[in-house]
């Protein structure tokens, strides 16, 4: 546990320290875009925060490779960690360069997609590839992936996760917080899984997610509302890549043949975990693609219809919207880990869904309260006879003089002479 804490602290400290110089670099390069119609911030804010996050990632991975226990796991090819450090530094460097150019000069969406495919291929080439897909016996058992399907599915997972995180990055601190919570949940689940299978708390996934938690924690103080810097596509695609790699490295810990070997938790949990921790980004990605295609737009065309925009439109403040989405991510992720630890029946998962629906109701409550206030403040029904209009006040008799002009008493009070 101390090794994981050391990795996270080093990654957080390096990221935190690098943000101010990166911010000055962004201002000097002109990476401070003008305010767009779909933006929710009102002041121009520098981008390129992902450069600092990449520095924290490299520092955390180097420390992870040097500590005794996690270092051995990362260097062991049998644990899918033999090339993890090299894969993340190389793939992360490629995606960071891609995001830097996009944040600085702009980039065609299809060129950016090609770069994402290349980063996923780097991971697969370095050995971070899905060996199989865990499935319950009722669906035929785990499905092994051959030498062609394994890298293809891996690249697909990487591209989907990268774009999901990139789409959700629309409010101060939102993407970093959601990814940090997702990494924390994945870290906890990897420990449970590793202990159940190997009686050990050391595994590759826990090391990777520890570094990712530190990177997000070091960036959030500079990025929480009101943000002084944005991570931009540089950071959003980077942390999406690392999160995808943590989901890839956790699969080899799952037995590939017999689902009963999972002992006390259902075989579906490894499949539910990525969906649980990515529920908001994936929903936002899916709805955005459907929404844009239905309007005849490109799936990559920006708009103002994301989930966080809707939360703002119904009356939530900036910070409250971010905290609600934090809570939803933690709710789904913690429920999956809880199912694996407490040995509760799988039927309890619908309870989690019900809680999520309750949270949705709470999210819509500002609009409901506003409607209730409007109904309460509505004017009463008009009577059959209109109320009489009050007559103007009549001045005292002594203050009015026939023919107009001041009265005799007024002239005397003002020191004049009455004629």
C-alpha positions in Angstrom: 0.0 0.0 0.0 2.9 2.4 0.8 4.2 1.8 -2.7 0.9 2.8 -4.3 0.8 5.9 -2.1 4.3 6.9 -3.1 3.5 6.6 -6.8 0.3 8.7 -6.4 2.1 11.4 -4.4 5.0 11.7 -6.8 2.6 11.9 -9.8 0.5 14.5 -8.0 3.4 16.6 -6.9 5.1 16.7 -10.3 1.8 17.5 -12.1 1.0 20.2 -9.6 4.4 21.9 -9.8 4.5 21.7 -13.7 1.1 23.4 -14.2 2.2 27.1 -13.6 5.1 27.0 -16.1 2.9 25.1 -18.6 0.3 27.8 -18.2 2.9 30.5 -18.9 3.9 28.5 -22.0 0.3 28.3 -23.2 -0.1 32.1 -22.9 3.2 32.7 -24.7 2.2 30.3 -27.6 -1.2 31.8 -27.8 -3.0 28.7 -26.8 -5.8 30.8 -25.2 -8.8 30.3 -27.5 -11.6 32.9 -27.6 -14.9 32.2 -25.9 -17.3 30.1 -28.1 -21.1 30.0 -28.0 -21.1 26.5 -26.5 -18.5 27.4 -23.8 -19.6 27.9 -20.2 -16.7 29.9 -19.0 -16.6 33.7 -19.5 -12.9 34.5 -19.4 -10.3 33.2 -21.9 -8.4 30.4 -20.3 -5.1 28.8 -21.4 -5.1 25.2 -22.5 -2.2 22.7 -22.7 -2.6 21.5 -19.1 -2.1 18.0 -20.4 1.6 18.7 -20.8 1.9 18.9 -17.0 -0.2 15.8 -16.6 2.1 13.9 -19.0 5.1 15.0 -16.9 3.4 13.6 -13.7 2.5 10.4 -15.5 6.1 9.8 -16.6 7.4 10.6 -13.1 4.9 8.3 -11.4 5.7 5.4 -13.9 9.4 5.7 -13.3 8.9 5.6 -9.6 6.6 2.6 -10.0 9.2 0.7 -12.0 11.8 1.4 -9.3 9.9 0.3 -6.1 10.5 -3.3 -5.1 7.1 -5.1 -5.3 5.2 -3.1 -8.0 8.4 -2.8 -10.0 8.7 -6.6 -10.2 5.1 -6.9 -11.3 5.6 -4.2 -14.0 8.7 -6.1 -15.2 7.1 -9.5 -15.3 5.7 -10.4 -18.8 3.4 -13.1 -17.3 1.5 -10.4 -15.4 0.9 -8.4 -18.6 3.2 -5.8 -17.2 6.5 -6.5 -19.0 6.2 -3.4 -21.2 3.6 -1.4 -19.4 5.9 1.5 -18.5 7.3 1.7 -22.0 3.9 1.4 -23.6 2.3 4.1 -21.5 5.2 6.5 -21.9 5.4 5.9 -25.7 1.6 5.8 -26.3 1.1 8.7 -23.9 3.8 10.7 -25.6 2.1 10.2 -29.0 -1.3 11.2 -27.8 0.1 14.2 -25.9 1.9 15.5 -29.0 -1.4 15.0 -30.9 -3.4 16.9 -28.3 -0.8 19.6 -28.1 -1.0 20.3 -31.8 -4.8 20.3 -31.7 -4.9 22.7 -28.7 -2.4 25.0 -30.3 -3.1 25.1 -34.0 -6.3 23.0 -34.4 -6.5 19.6 -36.2 -8.9 17.8 -38.5 -11.0 15.3 -36.6 -10.0 12.5 -38.8 -6.3 13.2 -38.4 -6.9 13.2 -34.6 -8.8 9.9 -34.9 -5.8 8.4 -36.8 -3.5 9.5 -34.0 -5.7 7.8 -31.5 -5.7 4.6 -33.5 -1.9 4.9 -33.6 -1.7 5.3 -29.8 -3.9 2.3 -29.2 -1.7 0.3 -31.6 1.4 1.3 -29.6 -0.2 -0.2 -26.5 -1.1 -3.4 -28.4 2.4 -3.7 -29.9 4.0 -3.3 -26.5 1.9 -6.2 -25.1 -1.0 -4.3 -23.5 -3.7 -6.1 -25.4 -6.8 -7.9 -24.4 -6.1 -11.7 -24.4 -9.8 -12.7 -24.1 -13.2 -11.3 -23.2 -14.6 -12.7 -19.9 -18.1 -14.1 -20.4 -20.4 -16.2 -18.1 -20.8 -19.9 -18.9 -24.4 -19.3 -20.1 -22.9 -17.3 -23.0 -20.4 -19.9 -23.9 -17.6 -18.9 -21.5 -14.7 -16.6 -22.0 -14.0 -15.8 -25.6 -10.3 -16.0 -26.6 -9.0 -13.4 -29.0 -6.5 -14.4 -31.7 -3.5 -12.5 -32.9 -5.6 -10.3 -35.2 -8.6 -9.7 -33.0 -6.6 -9.0 -29.8 -5.0 -5.8 -31.1 -8.1 -4.8 -33.0 -10.3 -5.0 -30.0 -7.7 -3.3 -27.8 -7.4 -0.3 -30.2 -11.2 -0.1 -30.3 -11.4 0.1 -26.5 -8.7 2.7 -26.4 -10.4 4.9 -29.0 -13.8 4.7 -27.4 -12.5 5.5 -23.9 -10.4 8.4 -25.2 -13.3 10.0 -27.0 -15.7 9.4 -24.2 -13.4 11.3 -21.8 -12.8 14.0 -24.4 -16.5 14.5 -24.8 -17.2 14.8 -21.1 -14.4 17.4 -20.7 -16.7 20.5 -20.7 -16.7 21.9 -17.2 -13.9 22.9 -14.8 -12.6 19.9 -13.0 -15.1 17.5 -14.5 -12.9 15.2 -16.6 -10.1 15.0 -14.1 -12.5 14.2 -11.3 -14.5 11.6 -13.2 -11.3 9.8 -14.3 -9.8 10.1 -10.9 -12.9 8.5 -9.3 -12.9 5.8 -12.0 -9.3 5.0 -11.4 -9.9 4.8 -7.7 -12.7 2.3 -8.2 -10.6 0.3 -10.7 -7.7 0.3 -8.2 -9.9 -1.0 -5.4 -11.4 -3.7 -7.6 -8.0 -4.8 -8.9 -6.9 -5.3 -5.3 -10.0 -7.4 -4.4 -9.5 -9.5 -7.6 -5.8 -10.0 -7.0 -6.2 -11.0 -3.4 -8.9 -13.5 -4.2 -6.8 -15.1 -7.0 -3.2 -14.7 -5.8 -3.4 -13.7 -2.1 -1.5 -10.6 -3.1 -2.2 -6.9 -3.2 0.4 -6.2 -5.9 -0.7 -6.1 -9.5 -0.1 -4.0 -12.6 -3.6 -2.4 -12.7 -3.2 -1.1 -9.2 0.1 0.5 -10.1 -1.2 2.1 -13.3 -4.3 3.5 -11.5 -2.3 4.8 -8.6 -0.3 6.9 -11.0 -3.5 8.0 -12.8 -5.1 9.0 -9.5 -2.1 11.1 -8.6 -2.0 12.9 -12.0 -5.7 13.8 -11.6 -5.3 14.9 -8.0 -2.4 17.1 -8.9 -4.2 18.8 -11.7 -7.6 19.4 -10.1 -6.5 22.3 -7.7 -5.6 24.3 -10.8 -8.6 23.2 -12.8 -11.6 23.3 -10.4 -14.0 26.2 -10.9 -12.9 28.8 -11.5 -10.2 27.1 -13.6 -6.9 28.8 -14.2 -5.9 26.3 -16.9 -7.7 23.7 -19.0 -6.2 20.3 -19.7 -7.5 20.5 -23.3 -7.4 17.6 -25.7 -3.8 17.1 -24.6 -4.9 16.0 -21.2 -8.3 14.6 -21.9 -7.0 12.1 -24.5 -4.0 11.3 -22.3 -5.9 10.3 -19.2 -8.4 8.5 -21.4 -5.6 6.4 -22.8 -4.3 5.6 -19.3 -7.7 4.7 -18.0 -8.3 2.4 -21.0 -4.9 0.7 -20.3 -6.0 0.0 -16.7 -9.1 -1.7 -18.0 -7.0 -3.8 -20.4 -4.5 -4.9 -17.8 -7.1 -6.1 -15.3 -8.5 -8.7 -17.7 -5.5 -11.1 -17.4 -6.2 -11.4 -13.7 -9.5 -13.0 -14.5 -9.5 -16.8 -15.1 -10.2 -17.5 -18.7 -12.0 -20.9 -18.5 -14.1 -21.6 -15.5 -16.3 -18.8 -14.1 -16.7 -20.6 -10.8 -13.0 -19.9 -10.2 -14.0 -16.4 -9.5 -15.1 -17.7 -6.2 -17.3 -15.2 -4.4 -18.3 -12.7 -7.0 -20.1 -13.1 -10.4 -18.2 -13.4 -13.6 -20.1 -10.4 -15.0 -18.5 -8.0 -12.6 -15.3 -7.6 -14.7 -17.5 -6.6 -17.6 -19.7 -4.3 -15.5 -16.8 -2.4 -13.9 -15.7 -0.6 -17.1 -19.4 0.2 -17.8 -19.9 1.4 -14.3 -16.9 3.7 -14.0 -17.5 5.0 -17.6 -21.3 5.3 -17.4 -21.4 9.1 -17.7 -18.8 9.5 -20.5 -20.1 6.6 -22.5 -23.7 7.9 -22.2 -22.6 11.3 -23.2 -20.6 9.9 -26.2 -23.5 7.8 -27.3 -26.2 10.5 -27.0 -23.9 13.1 -28.8 -23.3 10.8 -31.8 -27.0 10.0 -32.1 -28.0 13.6 -31.6 -25.6 14.9 -34.2 -26.3 12.3 -36.8 -30.1 12.9 -36.4 -29.5 16.5 -37.2 -27.4 15.7 -40.3 -24.1 16.8 -38.5 -20.8 15.1 -38.3 -20.3 13.0 -35.1 -17.3 15.1 -34.4 -19.1 18.5 -34.8 -19.2 20.4 -31.4 -22.5 21.4 -29.9 -24.1 22.4 -26.6 -26.1 19.3 -25.9 -23.9 17.4 -23.5 -25.1 16.2 -20.2 -23.3 18.8 -18.2 -24.8 21.5 -20.4 -28.3 20.1 -19.6 -27.6 20.2 -15.9 -26.6 23.8 -16.2 -29.6 24.7 -18.2 -32.0 23.3 -15.6 -30.6 25.5 -12.9 -27.6 23.8 -11.3 -24.5 25.9 -10.6 -21.2 25.1 -12.2 -19.7 23.5 -9.1 -23.0 21.7 -8.2 -23.1 20.1 -11.7 -19.6 18.8 -11.4 -20.3 17.4 -7.9 -23.4 15.7 -9.1 -21.5 13.9 -11.9 -18.8 13.0 -9.4 -21.4 11.4 -7.2 -23.0 9.5 -10.0 -19.7 8.1 -11.2 -18.8 7.0 -7.6 -22.2 5.5 -7.0 -22.0 3.1 -10.0 -18.4 2.2 -9.5 -18.6 1.7 -5.7 -21.7 -0.5 -6.2 -19.8 -2.9 -8.5 -16.9 -3.1 -6.1 -19.3 -3.6 -3.2 -20.9 -6.5 -5.0 -17.5 -8.2 -5.3 -16.6 -7.7 -1.6 -19.8 -8.2 0.4 -21.1 -11.3 -1.4 -24.5 -9.9 -1.9 -26.8 -11.4 -4.6 -26.5 -10.0 -8.0 -30.1 -8.9 -7.8 -29.0 -6.0 -5.7 -27.6 -4.3 -8.8 -31.1 -3.1 -9.8 -31.2 -1.4 -6.4 -28.2 0.6 -7.5 -30.0 1.5 -10.7 -33.0 2.7 -8.6 -30.6 4.9 -6.6 -29.3 6.3 -9.8 -32.8 7.2 -10.9 -33.4 8.9 -7.6 -30.3 10.9 -8.3 -31.7 11.8 -11.7 -34.8 13.1 -10.0 -32.6 15.2 -7.7 -30.8 16.5 -10.7 -34.0 17.7 -12.1 -35.3 19.1 -8.9 -34.3 22.8 -9.5 -36.7 22.9 -12.5 -39.4 21.2 -10.4 -39.0 23.7 -7.6 -39.0 26.6 -10.1 -42.3 25.3 -11.5 -43.8 24.9 -8.1 -42.8 28.5 -7.2 -44.4 29.8 -10.4 -47.6 27.9 -9.5 -47.5 29.3 -5.9 -46.9 32.9 -7.1 -49.6 32.8 -9.8 -52.1 35.7 -9.5 -55.6 34.9 -8.1 -58.5 34.5 -10.4 -60.2 37.8 -11.4 -63.5 38.6 -9.7 -66.7 39.2 -11.7 -66.7 42.9 -10.9 -63.4 44.9 -11.3 -62.1 46.6 -8.2 -62.9 50.3 -8.1 -60.1 52.6 -9.0 -59.2 54.9 -6.1 -59.8 58.6 -6.8 -56.8 61.0 -6.6 -56.4 62.8 -3.3 -58.2 66.1 -3.0 -56.1 69.0 -1.7 -57.4 70.9 1.3 -59.9 73.7 0.6 -57.6 76.4 2.1 -54.8 75.4 -0.3 -56.9 75.9 -3.5 -57.7 79.3 -4.8 -60.2 80.1 -7.5 -58.4 81.0 -10.7 -55.2 79.2 -9.9 -52.0 80.4 -8.3 -51.0 80.2 -4.6 -53.4 80.9 -1.8 -53.2 83.9 0.5 -52.0 81.6 3.4 -49.2 80.2 1.2 -47.9 83.6 0.2 -47.8 84.7 3.9 -45.9 81.5 4.9 -43.3 82.2 2.2 -42.6 85.7 3.5 -44.4 87.5 0.6 -47.1 90.1 0.6 -50.6 89.1 -0.3 -52.2 91.5 -2.8 
